[in-house]
Amino acid sequence: MALVSVRKARSRLGVSAQSVRRFIDSGELIAEKSDTNRWMIDEESLETLITSRKTQQPKAQIATRKATNSNINAVKLASQSNIATAKSTQARDISRFRDVVKPVLDAQGVTWLTAQELILLFHNNLFEFSNAEKFTVEVSTDWSEYLEQVHILSSEVGSLVRFDPDSASLLCSHEEEFYRDQVPNDVWRKAKGQLTGCFIEIDFHRFISINYGGVVVCRSASEPVRGFLLAESAADQREADDDSMLMLEQEESSAENQRHLRDLLEIQELKHRLELQKLRYSLSR
């Protein structure tokens, strides 16, 4: 029987000396003590154990990979489930709002309701929606009639729950003032040729869209707006405001200096009177 040392067995197995001794105690390695009281391993049992471990390791790796893949699939399924739930909630909320709006449209015989009516319907049915805060408002300004070509600008202004019918009237106000750098270039170019004073009146339209997760739920009727387009820019106005403020500060500073000068003169006059009184008192003695 060929024997090898614990050190050599440990090296070939790729384990620690303690592990080799555990293999001896469990009977997986056949060993005997030498004359120096050291364990010597039967080489044949060592080869058998090495072969056994090689066949077991791929199985363990496969099991680990399967467990990892199973965890990944579970995460994917959970994510897909969350997405599906969100989409289902979105579709349900959109459908509920449209179901609220449609009977009113049919009853009035119109294509669109006003912005105020839409927002009032939303708040009257607020508790019917699973995620009411997901509804957003987008304001669109339609310059198409004035420019005689399609030109609509839109911007999101916030969550629908923030607005009530009164604030909706501000979104689609019937009069508005603009500086020339607050309108599209095409609008200013046309208006500039018609400008005869410091402003020009321009008619355009405005409406709101109610969205949910990027999906347009409905929109309001287009409402006419009378615009007053000023010839100056917002930057010009800010500069004028700054100049006015500077002049006011200078006037206040000048007034403050004058008050200070009057105070000094009054103090000097008071000192002069005191000196005269002292002089008169000394002469009277």
C-alpha positions, 0 to 999 in steps of 0.5 A: 500500500502506497502512503503519502503525507498529510501535507501532500494529501492536503495539496492534492485535495486543495483543502486544509490539514484539518479537513484532511483529518476530518476525512480520516475521521469520517473514513473517507481517507484510509490512514495509519500512524507512522513511526514518528506518530504522523498520519500517512494517507493511503494513496488509493483512497486519496485518488478515490476521494479526489475523483468523488469530489470532482463529480460532486462540485459540478452538481453543486455549481449547477444547483447554485446556478439554478438557485440564482436563475430562480431568484432572478426569475422571481425578481423579474416576475415581481417587476413584471407584476408591478408593471402590470398592476400599474398599467391596470390601475392606469387603464382603470382610472382613465376609463373611470374619468372618461365614463364620468365625462361622456354622459355630460358631453352627451347631455350637453350635445358638445364635443368638449367641456370647459376647463372649469367643468372638467376640473369640477367633475374630477373633484366630484369623483375624486375618490373613484380613482386609485391614483388621483395624483397621477392625473396632470394638467397641460396648458396649450396656447393655440396661435393657429388662427392668428398665424393662419397656420397650425401653431400650438405650444403646450406645457405641463403645469402640475397635478390636477388635484392642485387645481379647482374650478376657480384656478382653472379660470386663470389657466384659460383667462380671457385677457392676458398681457405679453412682452414681445419675448414671451410669444413665439417669434412668428407671432412677434414678427407678424405683430411688429408689422401691425404695431402702431403704439406701445402694444397691439391686441392679438386674439388667440385660443387656449385649452387644457389637456388632462393626462395620466402617465403620458396618456391624454385622457381628455381635453377642454374646449378651446376658449378665446383669449384677448392678448395685449402684446407689448412692444417692449421685452421682459428684459426691458421692463426689468431694466426699467424697473431697476432704473425706477428702483434706483431713482427711488433709492436715490430720492430716499437717500437725498431726503435722508441727507436733507433730514440729517442736515436739518438735524445738524442745523437744529443742534447747532442752533441749540448749542448757540442758544445755550452759549448765549444763556451761559453768557447772560448768566455770567454777566448778570453775576 
